[in-house]
Amino acid sequence: MPATFDSVHRLLDPSPSDDSLQPGQIFALFRLLAHERSSSEQLDVSNVFIPATPLASRSSNTLTSSVSFDSLAASETRRKSMPASGRSSRGDLESKISMSSSAQNTNNPFRRRHASQPQSIYSLDSRSPPPLPPRKPSLAPSLPPRKACNMIRQTSSSSIDSSFRPTSSVAPSTLMYKSLVAAGEAQANTTGDSSIHVIKSSSRRDTSEGSGRRPTPRQSRRSLLMDEVASALKAADIDSRAPTFSTIAESYRARDKNLRLWSCVDILHDGPSSESPTYAMIIVNQPIRDRDIFSRAWRASRLRLCADGGANRLYDLWDTETRKLYLPDMIKGDLDSIRADVKSYYLAMGVTIIQDRDEYSTDLMKCIVEVEKEEGDKQFPLLLIGGLSGRIDQTVHTMSLFHKMRKRRPESYVLSGESLAWFLDKGSHLIDIDHDTMGQTCGLLPVGVDAANVKTSGLKWNLDWLTGFEGEVSTSNHLLPEEPVVYVQTDKPIMWCVEVRGAAN
């Protein structure tokens, strides 16, 4: 039947009866009447569902015309199972009804059309929306995870003036925080335009003074570290310089009084030496492979001789202008190997040339005799250029001659190819190692003996066994970069050889 005020009055009768409504039901009925008055159509009260139990005060009481009891009961069951946060409050329901009414009563045709349209294309259909297409994989390259920042940031102090506060919500760093504090304190004493000055750490020295160039952070850290190490060593009364060979030798000689020292690094020293040249150089007839190494040995020598065909090697090594700077003191031998043009050139340059036809001595042996004549009371260290490369018979002769001279002329060295070699006699030896001029490869060769019992230290593969041509031989051994010396103890003479570094390596 049509809803009238008489029927409503009957339902609102305060006398207890089965037809009387409870307060929650009365609220639903008044909402129905309000909707009827705002609508142009009259509603049929018989089709309206009034719940048997009162509605909760915070529940939504949306009443829709022509809704069946079963559907509303199912809706009520779902509403009760929902969490409180997902339910609509009474205020939300009233605001939605108000917005819907204002949209229908407006004179704006666009708003009326928009209000008459459903909120979603799926509001009138119970079907679920179609699934979204699968997301395409990202084409961006996989970047490494961002490193966490361990810097401790301080919050801005309340003592800083507001004009110096950072506009960002991120707290300033420690350095900037100190700068802001200093600027705030200096603001009262500053006239005119003020500026903020960043405070530098006092623990780091400015190494760019006078140079006009700002040091890099790495240089600053390195300089600071070196200063700290030097200060610590000075406080501990420790010498920070690397120990010299003589200092190391003293510690070894304290354990072995018969230790023999070998320091021939001045042969390969690149640059002017603090001491006067002491070596007697003899150039034999074998190729000179490295000009740089030869030039170093030339500067370390005070007496220079060419054994016959060695003059050809010296002549061919240089151009016309440079050749004038490398003139030998003497050329001696049977002179069957020297070329005529080379002989004429050196004669014209004032070089002494001596012919010795002795058939029981080699050209090398004849030159050694001349060195002994020039020495006087003090013996020169002998330096042979070549002799271990070229013809195998000359190589064997060189090793045989130096093996026999190990007692009469112990300081006799051979600089040939890429190696510097000399003989170590029976006993203990300490060898000075210069890693700037000596390579890593070395060897201990039992030349002229059947076998030798050798013990070493300072090598990558140290020896403590019997070495001989019929047994094990230590070749291609390596020096250790952190070891400044090599200790060798042997019961028989052996030949020590070490790689030299030229301009190429």
C-alpha positions as CSV (number, residue, x, y, z in Angstrom):
1,M,0.0,0.0,0.0
2,P,1.1,3.6,-0.4
3,A,3.0,5.0,2.5
4,T,0.8,7.4,4.5
5,F,1.3,9.2,7.8
6,D,-1.6,7.1,9.3
7,S,0.2,3.9,8.7
8,V,3.4,5.4,10.0
9,H,1.6,6.5,13.2
10,R,0.4,3.0,13.7
11,L,3.8,1.7,13.5
12,L,5.1,4.3,15.9
13,D,2.5,3.6,18.5
14,P,4.3,3.6,21.9
15,S,2.0,1.0,23.3
16,P,3.6,-2.4,23.3
17,S,2.4,-4.6,20.4
18,D,3.8,-6.8,17.8
19,D,3.6,-4.1,15.2
20,S,5.5,-1.4,17.1
21,L,9.0,-0.7,15.9
22,Q,12.2,-0.4,17.9
23,P,14.4,2.8,17.6
24,G,16.6,1.3,14.9
25,Q,13.6,0.3,12.8
26,I,12.1,3.7,13.2
27,F,15.3,5.3,11.8
28,A,15.1,3.1,8.7
29,L,11.4,4.1,8.2
30,F,12.1,7.8,8.4
31,R,14.9,7.4,5.9
32,L,12.3,5.8,3.6
33,L,9.9,8.7,4.0
34,A,12.6,11.2,3.4
35,H,13.5,9.5,0.2
36,E,9.8,9.4,-0.8
37,R,9.3,13.1,-0.4
38,S,12.4,13.9,-2.5
39,S,11.3,11.5,-5.3
40,S,8.6,12.1,-7.8
41,E,7.3,8.5,-7.5
42,Q,5.5,7.1,-4.6
43,L,6.9,4.0,-3.0
44,D,5.0,0.9,-2.1
45,V,5.5,0.3,1.7
46,S,4.6,-3.3,1.4
47,N,7.7,-3.9,-0.7
48,V,10.0,-2.3,1.8
49,F,12.1,-4.5,4.1
50,I,12.3,-3.4,7.7
51,P,14.9,-5.6,9.5
52,A,13.7,-7.6,12.5
53,T,16.6,-6.5,14.7
54,P,17.6,-2.9,15.2
55,L,20.4,-1.7,13.0
56,A,23.7,-0.7,14.6
57,S,24.2,3.0,15.1
58,R,27.4,3.1,12.9
59,S,25.9,0.8,10.2
60,S,25.0,1.9,6.7
61,N,21.2,1.7,6.2
62,T,20.9,1.9,2.5
63,L,17.4,1.0,1.4
64,T,16.8,0.2,-2.2
65,S,13.5,-0.3,-3.8
66,S,12.5,-3.7,-5.2
67,V,15.2,-5.7,-3.2
68,S,14.4,-9.1,-2.1
69,F,14.7,-10.3,1.5
70,D,17.2,-13.0,0.7
71,S,19.7,-10.7,-1.0
72,L,19.5,-8.2,1.8
73,A,20.0,-10.9,4.4
74,A,23.1,-12.2,2.6
75,S,24.4,-8.6,2.4
76,E,23.9,-8.2,6.2
77,T,25.8,-11.4,6.8
78,R,28.8,-10.2,4.7
79,R,28.7,-6.8,6.4
80,K,29.0,-8.4,9.9
81,S,31.9,-10.5,8.7
82,M,33.8,-7.5,7.4
83,P,36.4,-5.8,9.7
84,A,35.3,-2.5,11.3
85,S,37.8,-0.6,9.1
86,G,36.1,-1.7,5.9
87,R,32.5,-0.7,6.8
88,S,30.9,2.6,5.8
89,S,30.0,4.9,8.6
90,R,26.7,6.8,8.9
91,G,28.5,10.0,7.9
92,D,29.8,8.5,4.7
93,L,26.4,7.2,3.8
94,E,24.8,10.6,4.4
95,S,27.4,12.4,2.3
96,K,26.9,10.0,-0.6
97,I,23.1,10.5,-0.5
98,S,23.6,14.3,-0.3
99,M,25.9,14.3,-3.3
100,S,23.5,12.1,-5.3
101,S,20.6,14.3,-4.5
102,S,22.5,17.5,-5.4
103,A,23.6,16.0,-8.6
104,Q,20.0,15.1,-9.6
105,N,18.5,18.5,-8.6
106,T,21.1,20.6,-10.4
107,N,20.4,22.5,-13.5
108,N,23.7,21.6,-15.1
109,P,23.0,19.0,-17.8
110,F,26.5,17.6,-17.6
111,R,26.2,16.9,-13.9
112,R,22.7,15.3,-14.4
113,R,24.1,13.1,-17.2
114,H,27.1,12.2,-15.1
115,A,25.0,11.4,-12.1
116,S,22.7,9.1,-14.1
117,Q,25.6,7.1,-15.4
118,P,26.9,4.2,-13.3
119,Q,30.1,4.7,-11.3
120,S,31.8,1.8,-13.2
121,I,31.0,-0.2,-16.3
122,Y,31.0,-3.2,-14.0
123,S,28.5,-1.8,-11.4
124,L,25.5,-3.2,-13.4
125,D,27.2,-6.5,-14.1
126,S,28.3,-9.1,-11.6
127,R,31.2,-10.3,-13.8
128,S,34.7,-9.6,-12.6
129,P,36.9,-7.3,-14.7
130,P,39.2,-8.9,-17.2
131,P,42.7,-9.7,-16.0
132,L,45.5,-7.3,-16.9
133,P,48.1,-8.3,-19.4
134,P,51.4,-9.6,-18.0
135,R,53.9,-6.9,-17.2
136,K,56.8,-6.7,-19.6
137,P,60.2,-7.2,-18.1
138,S,62.2,-4.1,-17.4
139,L,64.9,-3.3,-20.0
140,A,66.9,-1.3,-17.5
141,P,70.3,-2.8,-16.7
142,S,70.7,-4.5,-13.3
143,L,72.6,-2.1,-11.1
144,P,74.5,-3.1,-8.0
145,P,72.8,-2.4,-4.7
146,R,73.3,1.0,-3.4
147,K,75.8,1.2,-0.6
148,A,74.5,2.2,2.8
149,C,75.7,5.5,4.0
150,N,77.4,5.2,7.4
151,M,77.8,8.9,7.9
152,I,76.2,10.1,11.1
153,R,74.2,13.2,10.5
154,Q,73.4,15.6,13.3
155,T,70.2,17.6,13.7
156,S,70.3,21.3,13.4
157,S,70.8,23.2,16.6
158,S,68.2,25.6,17.9
159,S,70.9,28.1,18.5
160,I,71.4,28.6,14.7
161,D,69.5,31.5,13.3
162,S,66.5,30.5,11.1
163,S,68.1,32.2,8.1
164,F,70.9,29.6,8.2
165,R,68.7,26.6,8.6
166,P,68.7,24.1,5.7
167,T,65.6,24.1,3.6
168,S,65.8,20.4,3.1
169,S,64.4,18.0,5.6
170,V,67.6,15.9,5.5
171,A,69.9,16.7,8.4
172,P,73.2,18.4,7.4
173,S,76.5,16.6,7.6
174,T,78.9,17.2,10.4
175,L,81.1,19.5,8.4
176,M,78.1,21.6,7.1
177,Y,76.6,21.6,10.6
178,K,79.8,23.1,12.0
179,S,79.8,25.7,9.2
180,L,76.2,26.7,10.0
181,V,77.0,27.0,13.7
182,A,80.0,29.2,12.9
183,A,78.0,31.3,10.5
184,G,75.3,31.8,13.1
185,E,77.8,32.9,15.8
186,A,79.6,35.3,13.4
187,Q,76.4,36.8,12.1
188,A,76.2,39.4,14.9
189,N,79.8,40.6,14.1
190,T,79.3,40.8,10.3
191,T,78.4,44.0,8.6
192,G,76.9,44.2,5.2
193,D,76.4,41.0,3.1
194,S,77.3,37.9,5.1
195,S,78.5,34.6,3.7
196,I,78.8,31.1,5.1
197,H,82.4,29.8,5.3
198,V,82.9,26.0,5.5
199,I,85.2,24.9,8.3
200,K,88.1,22.6,7.2
201,S,89.3,19.9,9.4
202,S,92.4,20.9,11.3
203,S,93.9,17.4,11.3
204,R,94.5,17.5,7.5
205,R,97.3,19.7,6.1
206,D,96.8,21.9,3.1
207,T,99.5,20.6,0.7
208,S,98.5,23.0,-2.0
209,E,100.1,26.0,-0.4
210,G,102.3,27.8,-2.9
211,S,101.6,25.3,-5.7
212,G,98.3,26.7,-6.8
213,R,96.9,23.2,-7.2
214,R,94.4,21.6,-4.9
215,P,95.5,18.1,-3.7
216,T,93.2,15.2,-4.4
217,P,91.5,13.4,-1.5
218,R,93.8,10.4,-2.1
219,Q,96.9,12.6,-2.0
220,S,95.7,14.2,1.2
221,R,95.0,10.9,2.9
222,R,98.4,9.6,1.8
223,S,100.2,12.7,3.1
224,L,98.3,12.5,6.4
225,L,99.2,8.8,6.7
226,M,102.8,9.4,6.0
227,D,102.9,12.2,8.6
228,E,101.4,10.0,11.2
229,V,103.8,7.1,10.5
230,A,106.8,9.5,10.6
231,S,105.6,11.0,13.9
232,A,105.1,7.5,15.4
233,L,108.6,6.4,14.3
234,K,110.1,9.5,15.6
235,A,108.4,9.1,19.0
236,A,109.6,5.5,19.2
237,D,113.1,6.6,18.1
238,I,113.1,4.3,15.1
239,D,114.8,5.0,11.8
240,S,112.2,4.9,9.1
241,R,114.7,4.5,6.3
242,A,115.3,1.1,4.7
243,P,118.3,-0.8,6.3
244,T,121.5,-0.6,4.3
245,F,123.5,-3.6,3.2
246,S,126.2,-2.9,5.7
247,T,123.6,-2.8,8.5
248,I,122.2,-6.2,7.4
249,A,125.7,-7.6,7.0
250,E,126.5,-6.7,10.6
251,S,123.7,-8.9,11.9
252,Y,124.8,-11.8,9.7
253,R,128.5,-11.5,10.7
254,A,127.5,-11.6,14.3
255,R,126.6,-15.3,13.6
256,D,129.3,-16.0,11.0
257,K,132.7,-14.3,11.2
258,N,133.9,-15.8,7.9
259,L,131.0,-14.3,5.9
260,R,131.9,-12.9,2.4
261,L,130.0,-9.9,1.3
262,W,129.1,-9.2,-2.4
263,S,127.8,-5.7,-3.4
264,C,128.1,-5.0,-7.1
265,V,125.0,-3.0,-7.6
266,D,127.0,0.0,-8.7
267,I,127.7,-1.8,-12.0
268,L,124.0,-1.4,-12.9
269,H,123.4,1.8,-11.2
270,D,121.6,4.3,-13.4
271,G,123.0,7.8,-12.9
272,P,126.1,9.4,-11.4
273,S,127.6,7.4,-8.6
274,S,128.7,9.0,-5.3
275,E,132.0,7.0,-5.5
276,S,134.6,7.1,-8.3
277,P,134.6,4.3,-10.9
278,T,136.6,1.2,-9.7
279,Y,136.0,-1.5,-12.3
280,A,138.3,-2.7,-15.1
281,M,136.2,-3.4,-18.1
282,I,137.2,-5.9,-20.8
283,I,135.1,-6.2,-24.0
284,V,135.3,-9.5,-25.8
285,N,134.2,-10.4,-29.3
286,Q,130.5,-11.2,-28.6
287,P,127.4,-9.2,-29.4
288,I,126.4,-6.4,-27.0
289,R,122.6,-6.7,-26.8
290,D,121.6,-3.8,-24.6
291,R,123.0,-0.3,-24.9
292,D,121.5,0.9,-21.7
293,I,123.1,-1.8,-19.6
294,F,126.4,-1.3,-21.4
295,S,126.3,2.4,-20.7
296,R,125.8,1.8,-17.0
297,A,128.7,-0.5,-16.8
298,W,130.9,1.9,-18.9
299,R,130.2,4.7,-16.4
300,A,131.2,2.4,-13.5
301,S,134.6,1.5,-15.0
302,R,137.8,3.4,-14.8
303,L,139.8,1.2,-17.1
304,R,138.4,0.0,-20.4
305,L,140.0,-2.5,-22.8
306,C,138.9,-4.3,-26.0
307,A,140.1,-7.9,-26.6
308,D,140.9,-7.9,-30.3
309,G,137.5,-8.4,-32.0
310,G,135.7,-6.7,-29.1
311,A,136.7,-3.4,-30.8
312,N,134.3,-4.3,-33.7
313,R,131.4,-4.7,-31.2
314,L,132.1,-1.3,-29.6
315,Y,132.5,0.4,-32.9
316,D,129.2,-1.0,-34.3
317,L,127.2,-0.2,-31.2
318,W,127.1,3.6,-31.8
319,D,126.6,6.2,-34.5
320,T,129.4,8.6,-35.6
321,E,128.8,11.3,-33.0
322,T,128.2,8.9,-30.0
323,R,131.2,6.7,-30.9
324,K,133.5,9.5,-30.0
325,L,132.3,9.4,-26.4
326,Y,133.0,5.7,-26.0
327,L,136.8,5.3,-26.8
328,P,138.6,2.4,-25.1
329,D,141.9,2.9,-23.3
330,M,143.6,0.0,-25.1
331,I,143.0,-2.7,-27.8
332,K,145.1,-5.8,-27.3
333,G,145.2,-9.3,-28.8
334,D,146.7,-11.1,-31.8
335,L,144.6,-8.7,-33.9
336,D,143.3,-11.3,-36.3
337,S,139.7,-10.4,-35.7
338,I,139.6,-6.6,-35.7
339,R,138.5,-5.0,-39.0
340,A,140.8,-2.6,-40.8
341,D,138.3,0.3,-40.7
342,V,137.8,-0.1,-37.0
343,K,141.6,-0.3,-36.4
344,S,142.2,2.8,-38.5
345,Y,139.4,4.8,-36.7
346,Y,140.7,4.0,-33.2
347,L,144.3,4.7,-34.3
348,A,143.1,8.1,-35.6
349,M,141.3,8.8,-32.2
350,G,144.6,8.1,-30.3
351,V,143.6,4.7,-28.8
352,T,146.6,2.4,-27.9
353,I,146.6,-0.8,-30.0
354,I,148.9,-3.7,-28.9
355,Q,149.5,-6.9,-30.9
356,D,150.4,-10.0,-28.8
357,R,151.2,-13.1,-30.9
358,D,151.4,-15.5,-27.9
359,E,149.7,-18.7,-28.9
360,Y,149.3,-20.1,-25.3
361,S,147.0,-17.4,-24.1
362,T,143.6,-16.1,-25.4
363,D,142.9,-12.4,-26.2
364,L,141.0,-12.2,-22.9
365,M,143.9,-13.5,-20.9
366,K,146.2,-11.0,-22.6
367,C,143.9,-8.2,-21.6
368,I,143.9,-9.4,-18.0
369,V,147.7,-9.2,-17.9
370,E,147.4,-5.5,-19.0
371,V,144.9,-4.8,-16.2
372,E,147.3,-6.2,-13.6
373,K,150.0,-3.9,-14.9
374,E,147.8,-0.9,-14.5
375,E,146.5,-1.8,-11.0
376,G,149.5,-1.3,-8.9
377,D,149.0,-2.2,-5.2
378,K,145.2,-2.1,-5.3
379,Q,143.4,-4.7,-7.4
380,F,140.5,-3.6,-9.6
381,P,137.3,-5.5,-9.7
382,L,137.2,-7.2,-13.1
383,L,134.1,-6.7,-15.3
384,L,133.9,-8.8,-18.5
385,I,131.4,-7.6,-21.2
386,G,130.3,-10.8,-23.0
387,G,131.8,-14.2,-22.6
388,L,128.7,-16.2,-21.7
389,S,126.9,-15.9,-25.1
390,G,127.8,-16.5,-28.6
391,R,130.2,-19.4,-29.4
392,I,129.9,-22.3,-26.9
393,D,133.7,-22.8,-26.8
394,Q,134.3,-19.2,-25.7
395,T,131.5,-19.6,-23.1
396,V,133.2,-22.6,-21.6
397,H,136.6,-20.9,-21.7
398,T,135.1,-17.9,-19.8
399,M,133.6,-20.1,-17.0
400,S,136.9,-22.1,-16.8
401,L,139.0,-19.0,-16.5
402,F,136.8,-17.3,-13.9
403,H,136.6,-20.6,-11.9
404,K,140.4,-20.7,-11.7
405,M,140.6,-17.0,-10.8
406,R,138.1,-17.2,-7.8
407,K,140.9,-17.2,-5.3
408,R,143.4,-14.9,-7.1
409,R,140.8,-12.4,-8.3
410,P,137.6,-13.2,-6.4
411,E,135.9,-10.0,-7.6
412,S,135.5,-11.0,-11.2
413,Y,132.1,-10.4,-12.8
414,V,130.7,-11.3,-16.2
415,L,128.0,-9.1,-17.7
416,S,126.7,-11.0,-20.7
417,G,123.3,-10.8,-22.5
418,E,120.7,-10.5,-19.7
419,S,122.7,-11.9,-16.8
420,L,125.3,-10.8,-14.3
421,A,127.4,-13.8,-13.0
422,W,130.3,-14.5,-10.7
423,F,131.8,-17.4,-8.7
424,L,131.1,-18.1,-5.1
425,D,134.0,-20.0,-3.4
426,K,133.6,-22.5,-0.6
427,G,132.1,-20.8,2.5
428,S,129.2,-18.5,3.3
429,H,128.2,-15.5,1.2
430,L,125.8,-12.5,1.6
431,I,124.7,-11.0,-1.8
432,D,123.3,-7.4,-2.0
433,I,120.2,-7.4,-4.1
434,D,119.0,-4.2,-5.9
435,H,115.5,-5.0,-7.2
436,D,115.5,-1.8,-9.4
437,T,118.3,-3.1,-11.5
438,M,118.1,-6.8,-11.0
439,G,115.3,-9.0,-12.3
440,Q,113.6,-11.8,-10.5
441,T,115.3,-14.8,-12.2
442,C,118.5,-16.2,-10.7
443,G,120.4,-19.5,-10.6
444,L,123.1,-21.4,-8.7
445,L,125.2,-23.6,-11.0
446,P,127.7,-26.3,-9.9
447,V,130.3,-25.4,-12.5
448,G,133.7,-27.1,-12.2
449,V,132.7,-29.5,-9.5
450,D,131.0,-32.8,-9.4
451,A,128.4,-31.7,-6.8
452,A,128.0,-29.1,-4.0
453,N,125.9,-29.1,-0.9
454,V,124.2,-25.7,-0.9
455,K,121.9,-24.0,1.6
456,T,120.2,-20.6,0.8
457,S,117.8,-18.1,2.2
458,G,116.0,-15.1,0.5
459,L,114.9,-17.1,-2.5
460,K,111.5,-18.3,-3.6
461,W,112.8,-21.9,-3.7
462,N,115.6,-22.1,-1.2
463,L,118.2,-24.9,-1.4
464,D,119.2,-27.2,1.3
465,W,120.4,-30.2,-0.7
466,L,123.2,-31.5,-3.0
467,T,123.3,-30.0,-6.4
468,G,125.4,-31.2,-9.4
469,F,125.2,-32.0,-13.1
470,E,124.3,-35.6,-12.3
471,G,121.6,-34.5,-9.9
472,E,119.4,-31.5,-9.2
473,V,120.4,-28.0,-10.5
474,S,118.8,-24.8,-9.3
475,T,118.0,-22.8,-12.5
476,S,115.2,-20.2,-13.1
477,N,114.9,-19.6,-9.3
478,H,113.3,-16.3,-8.2
479,L,114.3,-13.5,-5.9
480,L,111.7,-12.3,-3.4
481,P,110.8,-8.6,-3.7
482,E,110.7,-8.1,0.1
483,E,114.2,-9.6,0.6
484,P,117.1,-7.2,0.2
485,V,119.8,-9.9,0.5
486,V,120.4,-13.5,-0.5
487,Y,122.4,-15.8,1.8
488,V,124.3,-18.7,0.3
489,Q,126.3,-21.4,2.1
490,T,128.2,-24.0,0.0
491,D,130.9,-26.6,0.5
492,K,132.1,-26.3,-3.1
493,P,132.6,-23.5,-5.6
494,I,129.4,-22.6,-7.5
495,M,128.5,-20.0,-10.1
496,W,125.8,-17.4,-9.1
497,C,123.9,-15.6,-11.9
498,V,121.1,-13.1,-11.7
499,E,118.9,-11.4,-14.3
500,V,119.6,-7.7,-15.1
501,R,117.0,-5.0,-16.0
502,G,117.7,-2.9,-19.1
503,A,115.7,-0.2,-20.7
504,A,113.3,-2.7,-22.2
505,N,112.4,-4.4,-19.0
